[in-house]
């Protein structure tokens, strides 16, 4: 049984706008990526939270570093060019998720194993895919674009490594997150979700809504958790659109009651909140 959480998080484009140095920006973004992997987040949406400001550069930096972090180490040099924005990626913590295998030899591969790869050549006969070992995997009779990242399953280990394309929904393990930069405002994003949970220090303490939230969490297939920015909470961000957070979110929850600091940073709130919601995820898969 696949333990699919259907869990997305939305973070503001101004996540690191108050941090002056790229090294510290990279480290902070890395905390988000690590938290997403720990708690099996499937999608990270970066939304504009300052409508009077062009936030494309900030949002694209967050996406670039999160995407780099999610990519298996053996594919990074093939999928990412040398860029000044990636200068400090050495400070990023490793994800060590199932799609980041340590094995680098074809002798260590197993039939049925799933790996990420990049297409290195393609013809009518099929496609060769680099999967992090000394020789490529071969997908018969499938012509794929060179340079495309693909997910493959090993089906043969004879004179060559034989593979087929694998669908993400067939994979039993947690297989990383995808990152989306939205040009739409937060209010426009929040449609077609089964459950929307907003985090705020002005929200209802978690324990007061726990039972109702657990019930709705278990019934939902697509869950969204929202986080504010270092300088503005979700009430303020949506207020700029003329919207009321209480009318949009199913729950506005304070996951850090009696906080001892004036403001909790976004990356801190992500860890604290997802740790609590993880209790629902684990119980959901035991029911």
C-alpha positions in Angstrom: 0.0 0.0 0.0 1.4 3.4 -1.0 1.6 5.8 1.9 0.5 8.8 -0.2 -0.2 11.9 2.0 -1.6 14.3 -0.6 0.1 17.0 1.4 1.1 20.4 -0.1 2.5 23.4 1.7 2.5 27.1 0.5 5.3 29.4 1.5 5.8 33.1 0.7 8.2 34.4 -1.9 9.7 36.7 0.8 10.9 33.7 2.8 14.5 34.9 2.8 14.1 38.5 1.7 15.3 39.8 5.0 18.5 37.7 4.9 21.3 39.6 3.3 23.9 36.9 2.4 23.3 34.1 -0.1 24.9 31.5 2.2 22.3 32.1 4.9 19.5 32.3 2.4 20.6 28.9 1.1 20.7 27.4 4.5 17.3 28.6 5.4 15.8 27.3 2.2 17.5 24.0 2.9 15.6 23.8 6.2 12.3 24.0 4.2 13.4 21.2 1.9 14.6 19.0 4.7 11.3 19.5 6.6 9.3 18.7 3.5 11.2 15.5 3.0 10.9 14.4 6.7 7.2 14.9 6.7 6.5 13.6 3.2 5.3 16.8 1.5 4.5 16.1 -2.1 4.3 19.7 -3.3 5.8 23.1 -2.3 4.0 26.2 -3.7 5.8 29.5 -3.6 3.3 32.3 -3.7 3.8 36.1 -4.1 3.0 37.9 -0.8 3.9 41.5 -1.7 1.7 42.6 -4.6 3.5 45.9 -5.0 6.9 44.2 -5.5 8.3 42.1 -8.3 9.2 38.9 -6.4 10.2 36.7 -9.3 13.9 36.7 -8.5 13.2 35.7 -4.9 10.7 33.0 -5.8 13.0 31.6 -8.5 15.9 31.4 -6.0 13.8 29.4 -3.6 12.6 27.1 -6.4 16.1 26.6 -7.7 17.7 25.6 -4.4 14.7 23.4 -3.4 14.8 21.7 -6.8 18.5 21.2 -6.6 18.2 19.7 -3.1 15.4 17.3 -4.2 17.5 16.0 -7.2 19.6 12.9 -6.5 23.2 13.8 -6.1 24.4 11.8 -9.1 22.1 13.8 -11.4 22.8 17.3 -10.2 25.8 18.0 -12.5 23.8 16.8 -15.5 20.6 18.8 -14.7 22.0 22.0 -13.3 24.5 24.4 -14.9 27.0 26.2 -12.8 25.2 29.3 -11.5 26.1 31.9 -8.9 22.9 31.2 -7.0 24.1 27.7 -6.3 27.4 28.8 -4.9 26.7 27.7 -1.3 24.7 24.5 -2.0 27.4 22.7 0.0 25.6 23.8 3.2 22.4 22.0 2.3 21.6 18.9 4.4 21.3 15.6 2.4 17.7 14.4 2.1 18.5 10.7 2.2 15.1 9.8 0.8 14.5 6.6 -1.1 15.0 8.3 -4.4 18.5 9.3 -3.3 20.2 5.9 -3.3 23.8 5.5 -2.3 24.6 2.6 -4.6 26.9 3.6 -7.5 27.6 0.3 -9.1 25.4 -1.8 -11.5 26.3 -4.8 -9.4 24.3 -3.3 -6.5 21.1 -2.9 -8.6 18.1 -5.2 -8.1 15.2 -6.2 -10.3 12.2 -4.0 -9.5 14.4 -1.2 -8.1 13.2 2.3 -9.0 15.7 5.1 -9.8 15.7 8.6 -11.1 17.7 9.2 -14.3 18.4 11.5 -17.2 18.1 10.6 -20.9 21.6 10.6 -22.5 20.8 9.3 -26.0 17.7 8.3 -27.9 16.8 6.5 -31.2 14.1 4.4 -32.7 15.5 1.4 -30.9 15.0 3.0 -27.6 16.5 5.4 -25.0 19.6 5.2 -22.8 19.2 6.7 -19.3 22.0 7.6 -16.9 20.9 6.3 -13.4 24.0 6.9 -11.4 26.0 3.7 -12.1 28.8 3.0 -14.6 26.6 2.1 -17.5 23.2 3.4 -18.6 19.9 1.7 -18.4 18.1 1.0 -21.7 14.4 1.5 -22.3 13.4 -0.4 -25.5 11.3 1.1 -28.2 10.7 4.4 -26.4 12.2 7.6 -27.8 12.7 10.2 -25.1 14.1 13.7 -25.3 17.8 13.9 -24.4 18.3 15.7 -21.1 14.9 14.8 -19.8 14.7 13.6 -16.2 12.7 10.3 -15.9 11.8 7.7 -13.3 12.6 4.1 -14.3 12.2 0.7 -12.9 14.9 -2.0 -13.4 13.4 -5.1 -15.2 16.6 -6.8 -16.4 20.2 -7.2 -15.4 21.9 -9.2 -18.1 24.4 -7.8 -20.6 22.7 -4.5 -20.2 20.5 -2.8 -17.7 17.0 -3.1 -18.9 14.4 -0.6 -17.6 10.9 0.7 -18.2 9.3 4.0 -17.3 7.8 4.1 -13.9 4.8 6.1 -12.8 5.0 8.1 -9.6 1.7 6.8 -8.4 3.0 3.2 -8.6 6.0 3.9 -6.3 5.5 2.6 -2.8 8.1 4.9 -1.1 8.1 8.6 -0.6 9.6 10.0 -3.8 10.4 13.6 -3.1 8.5 16.9 -3.7 7.8 19.1 -6.7 8.2 22.8 -6.5 5.9 25.3 -8.1 6.3 29.1 -8.4 2.8 30.6 -8.6 2.2 33.9 -10.4 -1.3 33.9 -8.9 -2.0 35.5 -5.5 -2.6 33.3 -2.4 -6.3 33.8 -2.5 -6.4 32.6 -6.1 -4.3 29.6 -5.3 -6.7 28.3 -2.6 -9.2 26.6 -4.7 -10.0 22.9 -5.2 -8.5 21.8 -2.0 -10.2 19.3 0.3 -8.7 20.8 3.4 -6.9 24.1 4.0 -5.1 24.6 7.2 -3.6 28.1 7.9 -1.0 28.6 10.6 -1.1 31.8 12.7 -0.3 33.0 16.2 -3.8 34.5 16.1 -5.3 31.1 15.3 -7.2 28.7 17.6 -4.8 26.6 19.8 -4.3 23.3 18.2 -5.7 21.2 21.0 -9.0 22.9 20.8 -9.6 21.8 17.3 -7.7 18.6 17.3 -10.5 16.1 17.0 -12.4 17.9 14.3 -9.2 18.5 12.3 -8.2 14.8 12.6 -11.6 13.8 11.2 -11.4 16.1 8.2 -7.7 15.3 7.6 -8.5 11.6 7.3 -11.3 12.3 4.8 -9.3 14.7 2.7 -7.2 13.6 -0.3 -5.7 17.0 -1.1 -4.4 18.8 2.0 -2.9 22.3 2.0 -1.0 23.9 4.9 -0.3 27.6 4.6 2.6 29.6 6.2 3.1 33.4 6.5 6.2 35.4 5.9 8.9 36.7 8.2 7.3 40.2 8.1 3.6 39.5 7.7 1.2 36.8 8.8 -1.5 35.2 6.7 -4.2 37.5 7.9 -2.2 40.5 6.6 -1.2 38.8 3.3 -4.7 37.9 2.4 -5.9 41.3 3.7 -4.0 42.9 0.9 -6.4 41.1 -1.5 -9.4 42.1 0.5 -9.9 38.6 1.8 -10.5 37.2 5.2 -8.4 34.2 6.2 -11.1 32.8 8.5 -13.5 32.6 5.5 -11.0 30.9 3.2 -9.3 28.3 5.5 -11.0 25.4 7.1 -8.9 25.9 10.1 -6.7 28.7 11.4 -4.5 27.0 13.9 -1.9 28.2 16.4 0.6 25.3 16.5 3.0 27.1 18.9 0.8 28.5 21.7 2.5 30.6 24.3 5.4 31.2 22.0 8.3 32.9 23.8 9.4 35.1 20.9 7.7 38.0 19.1 7.6 36.2 15.7 8.2 32.6 14.6 10.1 32.4 11.3 8.5 30.6 8.4 11.0 27.8 8.5 10.5 27.3 12.2 6.8 27.2 11.8 7.1 24.6 9.0 8.9 22.2 11.3 6.7 22.8 14.3 3.4 22.5 12.4 4.3 19.6 10.2 5.6 17.7 13.3 2.1 18.0 14.8 0.2 17.2 11.6 2.5 14.1 11.1 0.6 12.6 14.0 -2.5 12.6 11.8 -0.6 11.2 8.8 0.7 8.3 10.8 -2.7 7.5 12.3 -4.3 7.9 8.9 -2.2 5.1 7.5 -2.9 2.8 10.4 -6.7 3.1 10.1 
